[in-house]
Amino acid sequence: MTAEFEAPAWEHEYKTSSAGQTQELARALGGALRSGDLLLLTGELGAGKTTFTQGLGEGLGVRAGIISPTFVLVRIHPALGTGPDLVHVDAYRLGSAAEIDDIDLENTMDSSVTVVEWGHGLVEHLSESRLEVTLQRATGGESAGTGELVTDFSAEDDDEERTIRIAGYGPRWAEAPVLAP
């Protein structure tokens, strides 16, 4: 069975109404993560993928200052204590699994938590287990009625409601982590 058609072991949906709540949810999830974990983040531009990753970083105890790796593709955020580093990847401009292989994520997979934005269909082969996190904004990514993609999000967008779905795949995620509400 290919990862594309694999059913999750579990799936939970959460609602947040601010960037802070999104980070709080991710911080709780970060506390349940360990070296070797792979997370795929999916969502339109401005959905909150980097905001979510910032919360994960706090939960993991990595150095602050997580920003989108859009132009560098990969950023490594070192752990401040004994936990794993956070490898943050933006695969938006990558078009194939071969291009993912070129950035050599296999080298850090066992010792880090790896978060890949825009990675669906590109990175599932890196691990037999993964979490898929889908973030959706209440207003969507298109201008109302025009079909044009909105890319000029303002600070007020951080306080829009988000729906966040987290699904676990593979033996590592046979059971869902308990996240504080």
C-alpha positions in Angstrom: 0.0 0.0 0.0 1.4 3.4 -0.9 1.5 6.3 1.5 -0.9 8.2 -0.8 -3.7 5.7 0.0 -2.8 4.8 3.5 -5.4 5.4 6.2 -4.3 7.2 9.4 -4.3 5.3 12.6 -6.2 8.3 14.1 -7.1 11.9 13.3 -8.1 14.8 15.6 -9.4 18.2 14.7 -8.8 21.3 16.7 -10.0 24.9 16.4 -7.8 27.9 17.3 -8.8 31.6 17.2 -5.4 33.2 17.5 -1.7 32.7 16.6 -1.1 32.2 20.4 -3.6 29.3 20.5 -2.1 27.7 17.4 1.3 27.9 19.1 -0.1 26.6 22.3 -1.5 23.5 20.6 1.8 23.0 18.7 3.8 23.5 22.0 1.8 20.6 23.6 2.4 18.4 20.5 6.1 19.3 20.6 6.3 17.9 24.1 5.2 14.5 22.8 7.8 14.4 19.9 11.1 12.7 19.9 14.1 12.2 17.6 13.2 10.6 14.3 9.7 12.0 14.2 8.5 13.4 10.8 5.7 16.0 10.4 4.2 17.1 7.2 2.5 20.6 7.3 -0.1 21.4 4.7 -2.0 24.6 4.3 -2.4 27.6 2.0 -0.2 30.6 2.2 -0.9 32.3 5.5 -2.5 29.3 7.1 -0.1 29.3 10.0 2.4 26.6 9.2 5.4 28.6 10.4 3.4 29.8 13.4 2.6 26.2 14.2 6.3 25.3 13.8 7.3 28.1 16.3 5.1 26.4 18.9 6.6 23.0 18.2 10.0 24.5 18.7 9.0 25.9 22.1 7.6 22.5 23.0 10.9 20.8 21.9 13.0 23.3 23.7 15.0 24.5 20.7 16.6 27.9 20.2 14.0 30.7 19.6 13.8 32.6 16.3 12.0 30.1 14.0 11.2 31.8 10.7 10.1 30.3 7.4 12.8 28.6 5.4 11.2 29.5 2.1 14.4 30.9 0.5 17.0 28.6 2.1 14.8 25.4 2.0 16.1 24.1 5.3 16.8 25.6 8.7 18.2 23.6 11.6 17.2 24.9 15.1 19.5 23.4 17.8 18.1 22.0 21.0 18.9 24.1 24.1 18.9 21.0 26.3 19.1 17.3 25.8 16.2 17.0 23.4 16.3 16.7 19.6 17.1 19.5 17.2 14.3 20.8 14.9 14.9 20.6 11.1 12.4 22.9 9.4 12.0 22.4 5.6 10.0 24.4 3.1 9.4 22.1 0.1 7.2 24.6 -1.8 9.7 25.1 -4.6 10.7 21.4 -4.8 9.0 19.3 -7.4 10.1 15.7 -6.7 11.3 13.3 -4.1 14.7 13.3 -5.9 15.0 17.0 -5.0 14.2 16.2 -1.4 16.9 13.6 -1.5 19.3 16.2 -2.8 18.9 18.2 0.5 20.0 15.1 2.4 17.3 15.0 5.1 18.2 11.3 5.8 21.4 12.6 7.5 19.4 14.3 10.3 16.3 12.2 10.5 17.4 9.9 13.3 18.7 12.7 15.6 16.1 15.4 14.9 12.4 16.2 14.6 11.8 17.0 11.0 9.0 19.4 9.9 8.3 19.7 6.2 6.0 22.4 5.0 4.4 21.7 1.5 5.9 18.1 1.8 2.8 16.0 0.9 3.7 13.5 -1.8 7.4 14.3 -1.5 8.7 13.1 1.9 6.6 10.2 3.1 9.3 7.8 2.0 11.7 9.2 4.6 10.0 7.4 7.5 7.5 4.6 8.1 5.7 6.8 10.6 4.6 10.4 10.3 2.2 13.1 11.5 0.3 15.0 8.9 -0.9 18.5 10.1 -3.3 20.4 7.9 -4.0 24.0 8.8 -7.0 25.9 7.3 -7.9 29.5 7.7 -11.6 30.3 8.1 -11.6 32.7 5.2 -9.5 30.5 2.8 -6.7 31.6 0.6 -8.8 33.2 -2.2 -10.2 36.7 -2.4 -14.0 36.4 -2.0 -15.6 35.5 -5.3 -12.6 36.4 -7.5 -10.7 33.2 -7.4 -7.5 35.2 -7.0 -5.0 34.0 -4.4 -4.6 36.4 -1.5 -0.9 36.8 -0.5 -0.9 40.1 1.3 -2.0 38.8 4.7 -2.0 41.3 7.6 -1.3 41.0 11.3 -5.1 40.7 11.8 -5.0 37.4 10.0 -3.1 35.9 12.9 -6.3 36.2 15.0 -8.6 34.4 12.4 -10.0 31.0 13.3 -8.0 28.1 12.2 -9.0 24.4 11.9 -6.0 22.2 12.5 -6.2 18.5 11.7 -3.5 16.2 13.0 -3.4 12.6 11.7 -1.0 9.8 12.8 0.4 7.3 10.3 2.6 4.2 11.0 3.6 2.3 14.0 5.1 5.3 15.9 1.6 6.9 15.9 -0.6 3.9 16.5 -2.0 5.9 19.4 -2.7 9.6 19.5 -0.7 11.8 21.9 -2.7 13.4 24.6 -2.7 17.1 24.0 -4.0 19.6 26.6 -7.1 21.4 25.4 
